């Protein structure tokens, strides 16, 4: 299964996502902000970055952009209520990033992660 770095500032949402992904067999490291997640990406490699877009310190788009610079093979998925922002050409979001719009069912998230990892 996948080694996933999760960046989500909502504590309850972060805990739910970690539990669902771990239950599906993934290894998950989570952070409440983009800056902390970015520091972890500099020290350790991950297969997937799962990030909210709107977060303190460093937003998810900047985190994804910097993460892709560190590791071009890093798969990226945004989980957000602001899909239009991520899809905007001005956002500078990595072009091959997947977007999962909130609200979503945890099963939907796990299925999307597994599809990305299989691709």
Protein Blocks (a to p, Z undefined) as FASTA:
>chain_A
ZZdddddfblklmmmmmmmmmmnopacdddfbfklmmmmmmmpccfbdcddfbdghiafk
lmmmmmmmmmmmlccddddfklmlmmpmklopafkbccddddddfklmmmmmmmmmmZZ
